[in-house]
């Protein structure tokens, strides 16, 4: 992670371990979603809080297990250039 970058993780599903809140959306400068359907759900649910954040769809299927090596590789390849 580049110096000065703060991160947080949250989910859109009601049963998410850390559910996304309007406060977290308003805090963010950049929000990553895995799929287009997640982007649509985020926009519908948090439209009024999304005035500042840039939302980036990574086009990665949200079907990987936690810390799957292929998922980690894809995330590094797609996210790292956007953090510079």
Secondary structure, DSSP 8 states (H G I E B T S, - for coil): --TT------BSSTT-TTB--HHHHHH-SEEEESSHHHHHHHHHHHGGG-SS-EEEE----TT--TT-HHHHHHHHHHHGGGG-
